[in-house]
Amino acid sequence: AFLPIFVVATRFEASVIRASVMAGIVLVSRVLDIGFELWQVFSIAIIGLLLFDPWLIRSVGFQLSAAATAGVVIGGRWPGVRTWIGRAAAVTVGAQLAVAPILLGQFGSLPLLSPMSNLIAAPLVSGATLAAVPGVLGSDVSLALAAWMASIVIQIAHTAAAWPQIGWFGLVGVLVGGGFGRWLWRRSPEYVAVIAAVLALLMLASTGGQPPSGSVIVLDVGQGDAILISGGDGHFALVDGGSDEVVLLKRLREHSIDALDLVVVSHGDADHVSGLSGLFGRIRVGQVWEQTEPHRTPASDHFFDLVAKYQVPVGAPPVGESVQFGDLTLQVVGPIRRYQSPNDQSVVLLVSGSHRSILLTGDIETVAQRELPPLHYEILKVPHHGGGTSDREWISSTGAGLALISVGENRFGHPVPWVLEVLESTGARVDRTDLSGSIIVELNN
C-alpha cells in the first residue's frame, strides 16, 4: 500500500520505480505463495518496465539503478566471502564495478573510493527509510530521526565528492592492481599493506603545482564559467564555478588550491553558481562579491544559504572600484545599473597585469554591452559562452587579440558560428575550453 505513495513522494525517480516494482513483485509472490529467485525478480522488473516504457532505457538513472542492482546481486553471492564485513565490501564493490562503464561513458570519471563511502552510508539509508514510515504516520520523533540520518548521508556524499576520481586507464589499473594484490596477499600480506598505503598517499597528493603569479585560468568545467585568478603570494580569486561541484573541485585540486581570498558570483544562473556550493567545508573562502539582486534562482539561493551558514562576508562592490590583488588589479566595470535581464546583470571585471589585461564579461548581452564604458584590454572572455546574444558591433570593436570561450557540450548551439566569424574577422585568435581544456593566460609577461 505504501509503495505507490513512496514512488509519488520521490517524484517518479527511475531508481525508485525499479526498486518499488521489484519490491512489489516480491510482496505479491509471497501472498500468492510463489517462490522467485532474486535474479528472476530483477529480470521480471527490468523487462516489464521496459515493455511498459521503452524510453526508460535512455534514462541514466535507470541504467545506473539496473546495473548497480545487478552488481549488488553478484557481489552478495561472491564465492569465498565468509565474514559480514567482507560480504558488505563485496556488495558495494560489485555495485561500483557494474556502474563504472556508465559513469565513465556519461561523465568521464569514476569516484575511486565510492565503495568506502557506500559502506558508511548504506546502514544510514536503511535506518532513515525505516524511521520515515512511522514519521509519515505522525511520529515527529521518528521523522526527526529519519531526517537526521538522511542529512548525514548527504554530508557523506558532499565530502566524498572531493575524493579522487579516475578514468578508463585508472579503472584498468585498479583492476590489474587488485588482481595482483590478491595474488600477493596470499604470499606476503605485509607487502600489500605497505604498497596500498604508498599508493593511497601518492594518489591523494597527486595535484599539480599552483598557477604562476599574475595569471588567469579559464577552467574547463563544461558548459559554464569558472575563472581562477592568481594574484601571487598565495592569493587566489574565483569568478563563478560552473554547474558541477565535483568538476570544479577537481579543477581546483589540479592547481593545488585550498583557499580562495575572493569568490565573485557574476550572476545567479546555475551554470555559473551551482558548482560554487561545493567549496564550503573543503576550500576556505575569504569573501564573496555579488550584485545578483533582483534576480534570484534556486541555485543562487542555495549558494547564499551556505554563505550565511559559513559566515562568509558578502559585498556588492560599486562600479569603478579598483582593488590591488597581489600582482594584479581588479576593476569592477559592470553592471552599470539594474537590468531586466539576469545575464545583463552580470558582474564585469577588468583584470590587469603589468603586460596586458583581460575583460571577464559573465553573460552580458546586447544592452549591457552597449552601456559599458570605453575600455582597453588585450584578452576578451567572450560573453555567454559565445551565444548569439551579443551585439555584433560591440564584438567586432573590442580590439582584443585573444578571445576565450568557456563552453562545453550543450543544446544551445554555443558558440554560434557568426560570433566566431566576427572574432576571426578582427584578427583575434579564438581559444575554447571544449577544444583546448583549461586555458591559462599570463598578464605580467
C-alpha positions, 0 to 999 in steps of 0.5 A: 500500500505504501509503495505507490505513495513512496514512488509519488513522494520521490517524484517518479525517480527511475531508481525508485520505480525499479526498486518499488516494482521489484519490491512489489513483485516480491510482496505479491509472490509471497501472498500468492505463495510463489517462490522467485529467485532474486535474479528472476525478480530483477529480470521480471522488473527490468523487462516489464518496465521496459515493455511498459516504457521503452524510453526508460532505457535512455534514462541514466538513472535507470541504467545506473539503478539496473546495473548497480542492482545487478552488481549488488546481486553478484557481489552478495553471492561472491564465492569465498566471502565468509565474514559480514564485513567482507560480504558488505565490501563485496556488495558495494564493490560489485555495485561500483564495478557494474556502474563504472562503464556508465559513469565513465561513458556519461561523465568521464570519471569514476569516484575511486573510493565510492565503495568506502563511502557506500559502506558508511552510508548504506546502514544510514539509508536503511535506518532513515527509510525505516524511521520515515514510515512511522514519521509519515504516520505522525511520529515527529520523533521518528521523522526527526530521526529519519531526517537526521540520518538522511542529512548525514548521508548527504554530508557523506556524499558532499565530502566524498565528492572531493575524493579522487576520481579516475578514468578508463586507464585508472579503472584498468589499473585498479583492476590489474592492481587488485588482481595482483594484490590478491595474488600477493596477499596470499604470499606476503600480506605485509607487502600489500599493506605497505604498497596500498598505503604508498599508493593511497598517499601518492594518489591523494597528493597527486595535484599539480603545482599552483598557477604562476603569479599574475595569471588567469585560468579559464577552467574547463568545467563544461558548459559554464564559467569558472575563472581562477585568478592568481594574484601571487603570494598565495592569493587566489580569486574565483569568478563563478564555478560552473554547474558541477561541484565535483568538476570544479573541485577537481579543477581546483585540486589540479592547481593545488588550491585550498583557499580562495581570498575572493569568490565573485558570483557574476550572476545567479544562473546555475551554470555559473553558481551551482558548482560554487556550493561545493567549496564550503567545508573543503576550500576556505573562502575569504569573501564573496562579491555579488550584485545578483539582486533582483534576480534570484534562482534556486541555485543562487539561493542555495549558494547564499544559504551556505554563505550565511551558514559559513559566515562568509562576508558578502559585498556588492562592490560599486562600479569603478572600484579598483582593488590591488590583488597581489600582482594584479588589479581588479576593476569592477566595470559592470553592471552599470545599473539594474537590468531586466535581464539576469545575464545583463546583470552580470558582474564585469571585471577588468583584470590587469597585469603589468603586460596586458589585461583581460575583460571577464564579461559573465553573460552580458548581452546586447544592452549591457554591452552597449552601456559599458564604458570605453575600455582597453584590454588585450584578452576578451572572455567572450560573453555567454559562452559565445551565444548569439546574444551579443551585439555584433558591433560591440564584438567586432570593436573590442580590439582584443587579440585573444578571445576565450570561450568557456563552453562545453557540450550543450543544446544551445548551439554555443558558440554560434558560428557568426560570433566566431566569424566576427572574432576571426574577422578582427584578427583575434585568435579564438581559444575554447575550453571544449577544444583546448581544456583549461586555458591559462593566460599570463598578464605580467609577461 
